[in-house]
């Protein structure tokens, strides 16, 4: 009997997760199906409950429901607990198990797929929403020098306080970034969905810098800005998407799929 999984978000029509998990299933011989489900903004919990009642085994969670998923989970992994946001739910009996594979997926994509070491690098993380929560601590744990910038400093401060990293992580407003340079600039905001550009100064990229947008399969304004302002490497978040999906797949099925051929296939025009 085919085990059913899904990704829940709003919007969700752009999601490549169903295709990724289809390739994972074919590669590993797992009998699973996976679909994208649009949940009303006020209907995430009801959507999860419906899936559980219909016999689904688990789901991924994307914008804007990762904080709600954290609250909904009855059991949390250490990663989810530290991130205070959940992107992977597993359903077993009456339990809703929450995990967060975003940070591990991002770090693996940068350090393994892009071959860009983060240790001792000056890393700027833009945003303080669910996506940023999922990756802030894993980025810090690589030994990077992490700065978080957000339009409102209070929200960024709240995130860093949650990780007990107040003394180790710099907090900035965008207007305070003038004359600062970074080796890695990561866009964890949702500006790419609306074709907006975070208010970065043009001199933000150090020599040899990596610009990374967690949006995928589109040339965002941030990526265009990075190419025009000296970033040596510019990447979207497709590799992160595949890597975090592989970790979710492993949590559900106990099998670790190969990510390189999936990324290569999705990169084809």
Secondary structure, DSSP 8 states (H G I E B T S, - for coil): --EEEEEEESS-TT--HHHHHHHHHHHHT--EEEEEEE--TT-HHHHHHHHHHTT--EEEE-TT-HHHHHHH-SEE-HHHHHHT--SEEEEETTEEEEE--HHHHHHHIIIIIS----TT-EEEEE--SHHHHHHHHHHHHTT-EEEEE-SSHHHHHHHHHHTT-TTTSEEE-GGG-TT--EEEEEE-SSGGGGT------TT-EEEEEEEEESS-SS--HHHHHHHHTT-SEEE-SHHHHHHHHHHHHHHHHS-----HHHHHHHH--
